[in-house]
Amino acid sequence: MMRRVILTAVLLLVGAALWAQTTLKSGMAALEKKYGVRFVYEASLPLNGRVETPSGTTLEECLRQLFDGSEIRYEIKGKYVVLRK
């Protein structure tokens, strides 16, 4: 019985962690919609992989969360977010 409870708790935690993640491109699309910006980048930039869903209150906070720990750097130029390696 205790084993079943522990297993259920672990599965719930893993599920919650996966739910809080998104693909990098999906996160960028959400920020484009929320803040009215456009991302500009070279096609060779590695934008695959999963990231934590940004939860910041400003565009800058969300970008920091989205690209934290990656080799991608960003610069906000008006309504554009320029991405570079």
C-alpha positions as CSV (number, residue, x, y, z in Angstrom):
1,M,0.0,0.0,0.0
2,M,2.7,2.5,1.0
3,R,4.6,1.6,-2.1
4,R,1.6,2.5,-4.3
5,V,1.2,5.8,-2.5
6,I,4.9,6.7,-3.1
7,L,4.8,5.6,-6.7
8,T,1.6,7.8,-7.3
9,A,3.3,10.8,-5.6
10,V,6.4,10.4,-7.8
11,L,4.4,10.1,-11.0
12,L,2.4,13.2,-10.1
13,L,5.6,15.2,-9.4
14,V,7.2,14.0,-12.7
15,G,3.9,14.9,-14.6
16,A,3.8,18.3,-13.0
17,A,7.5,19.0,-14.0
18,L,6.8,17.9,-17.6
19,W,3.6,20.0,-17.7
20,A,5.7,23.1,-16.7
21,Q,8.0,22.6,-19.7
22,T,7.5,23.6,-23.3
23,T,9.6,23.6,-26.4
24,L,11.7,26.6,-27.0
25,K,9.8,27.6,-30.2
26,S,6.5,27.2,-28.4
27,G,7.7,29.5,-25.6
28,M,8.9,32.0,-28.1
29,A,5.5,31.9,-29.9
30,A,3.7,32.5,-26.5
31,L,5.9,35.5,-25.9
32,E,5.3,36.9,-29.4
33,K,1.6,36.7,-28.7
34,K,1.7,38.1,-25.1
35,Y,4.1,41.0,-25.7
36,G,3.6,41.7,-29.4
37,V,7.2,41.1,-30.3
38,R,8.8,39.1,-33.2
39,F,11.9,36.9,-32.8
40,V,14.6,37.3,-35.4
41,Y,17.3,34.7,-35.8
42,E,19.4,32.7,-38.2
43,A,17.9,29.4,-39.3
44,S,21.0,27.6,-38.1
45,L,20.4,28.6,-34.4
46,P,19.6,25.5,-32.3
47,L,16.1,26.2,-31.2
48,N,15.0,22.6,-30.4
49,G,14.8,21.2,-26.9
50,R,12.6,21.7,-23.9
51,V,12.6,24.6,-21.5
52,E,10.7,25.7,-18.4
53,T,7.6,27.6,-19.3
54,P,8.3,31.3,-18.8
55,S,6.4,32.7,-15.9
56,G,7.9,36.2,-15.5
57,T,5.9,39.4,-15.4
58,T,7.9,41.3,-17.9
59,L,9.3,40.4,-21.3
60,E,12.9,40.7,-20.0
61,E,12.1,38.2,-17.1
62,C,10.5,35.8,-19.5
63,L,13.4,35.9,-21.9
64,R,15.9,35.4,-19.1
65,Q,13.9,32.3,-18.0
66,L,13.6,31.0,-21.5
67,F,17.3,31.2,-22.5
68,D,18.9,30.8,-19.1
69,G,21.7,28.2,-19.3
70,S,21.7,28.1,-23.1
71,E,24.2,29.4,-25.6
72,I,21.6,31.7,-27.1
73,R,21.9,35.4,-26.3
74,Y,19.1,37.9,-27.0
75,E,18.8,41.6,-27.5
76,I,15.5,43.6,-27.5
77,K,15.3,46.1,-30.3
78,G,11.9,47.8,-30.2
79,K,9.3,45.2,-31.2
80,Y,12.0,42.7,-32.2
81,V,14.0,40.2,-30.1
82,V,17.2,39.4,-31.9
83,L,18.7,36.0,-31.1
84,R,22.4,35.1,-31.5
85,K,24.7,32.3,-30.6
